[in-house]
Amino acid sequence: MTATLASASQQLDRVGFLDLEVDPTLDLVAEINRLKKEKNAIILAHYYQESEIQDIADYIGDSLGLSQKAAATDADIIVFAGVHFMAETAKILAPEKKVLLPDLKAGCSLADSCPPALFRKFKEKYPDHIVVSYINCTAELKTLTDICCTSTNAVQVIESIPKDRPIIFAPDKNLGAYLIKKTGRDMVLWNGACMVHEIFSQERIVKLRQRHPNAKFIAHPECETHILDMADYIGSTTGLLKFTISDPSQEYIVATEAGILHQMQKASPHKTFIPAPPENNCACNECPHMKRNTLEKLYLCMKYELPEIVLADWVIRDGRASIDRMMDISEKAGLISG
């Protein structure tokens, strides 16, 4: 490690990127593209990232697509423009790769709502239950899970389980309630939720629909039941995007994190997309954790190859089993290519 890198590492250990300054005259896009080639790195970005990060990413997607890409890439370095659990998943799927996250504090309220130690005790109450966990959870929770799922493949995962096997679903109670309604399976739900999808205002959405009578209301299944009951279409982030491309309507009210609207607008520039209003005073609903990543942090992350995601071998081994089962079910269901 050079003196410069050692100094940067010490700063990162202490305060993250807060004290590292980037030359304001630097062409960050050009520099990031140069570093990608120089280091054989790939940038994976979630739909909820800032538009400028989405535009420089090598791949943009939801949890299922990002997982598949992480498992298949031949890059030496995976730079994950997302939140912590996503980078952990990439490390589980590609343990031989160096996995970087621009901001280690980019967490997830849903993942944080299910501490592994508490869930372990919860699980002990239901020894005969199979555990299905939404991929939006920590790496350690995945080690306590039989099968992971994403919002794209959750129905197929639940339906793959024999009907005589009882199920625990964690950590998202809203997605769990949606799956109970969708599949008819009775499940024990962990009481967790995503802060972004829990604060949509039913009253304000109703008023917005009155002002836009021709708009279709589409929602992510992490939303609460009373919001989903209003929806014309319910789907994952990729599902919502594909729906707006194929559906003939010209106007949509979208109930999920507002970052997806960038890809919707790029795919259908002639259509209108309106973020569903939350209960607070903001016009749209953004995830503060996703938005911790910036172009400056992305550049510094690639330059110094820090912060790096490091997981214990047992976490990678045990966590991988639950993801592999999910990927196998998804492939059989035709949700991903072989």
URKAPE-V779211 format. One record per backbone hydrogen bond with DSSP energy under -0.5 kcal/mol. CO is the residue of the C=O (numbers start at 1). NH is the residue of the N-H. Records with the same first field share a line. If there is no record, write none. Layout:
CO=NH / NH
//
This chain:
2=6
3=7
4=8
5=9
6=10
7=11
8=12
9=13
10=14
11=15 / 16
12=16
15=18
17=20
19=21
23=26
26=28
27=31
28=32
29=33
30=34
31=35
32=36
33=37
34=38
35=39
36=40 / 41
37=40
40=76 / 77
42=44 / 79
43=58 / 59
44=81
45=61
46=49
50=53 / 54
51=55
52=56
53=56 / 57
54=57
59=45
61=47
62=66
63=67
64=68
65=69
66=70
67=71
68=72
69=73
76=98
77=42 / 79
78=80 / 100
79=44 / 81
80=82 / 102
81=46
83=86 / 87
84=88
85=89
86=90
87=91
88=92
89=93
90=94
92=95
94=97
97=99
98=78 / 100
99=309
100=80
103=106
105=107
106=84
108=112
109=113
110=113
111=114
115=119
116=120
117=121
118=122
119=123
120=124
121=125
122=125
123=126
124=127
126=129
130=132 / 168
131=133 / 146 / 147
132=170
133=149
135=137
138=142
139=143
140=143
141=144
142=145
147=133
149=135
150=154
153=157
154=158
155=159
156=160
157=160
158=161
162=165
164=166
166=130
167=188
168=132
169=190
170=134
171=173 / 192
172=176
173=177
174=178
175=179
176=180
177=181
178=182
179=183
180=184
185=187
186=167
187=189
188=169
190=192
192=173 / 174
194=198
196=199
197=224
199=279
200=202
201=205
202=206
203=207
204=208
205=209
206=210
207=211
208=212
212=215
216=218 / 253
217=232 / 233
218=255
219=235
220=223
224=227 / 228
225=229
227=230
228=231
233=219
236=240
237=241
238=242
239=243
240=244
241=245
242=246
243=247
250=272
251=216
252=254 / 274
253=218 / 255
254=256 / 276
255=220
257=260
258=261
259=262 / 263
260=264
261=265
262=266
263=267
264=268
268=271
272=252
274=254
277=201
284=286
285=258
286=288
287=291
289=292
290=293
294=298
295=299
296=300
297=301
298=302
299=303
300=304
301=305 / 306
307=101
308=310
312=316
313=317
314=318
315=319
316=320
317=321
318=322
319=323
320=324
321=325
322=148 / 326
323=327
324=328
325=329
326=330
327=331
328=332
329=333
330=335 / 336
331=334
//
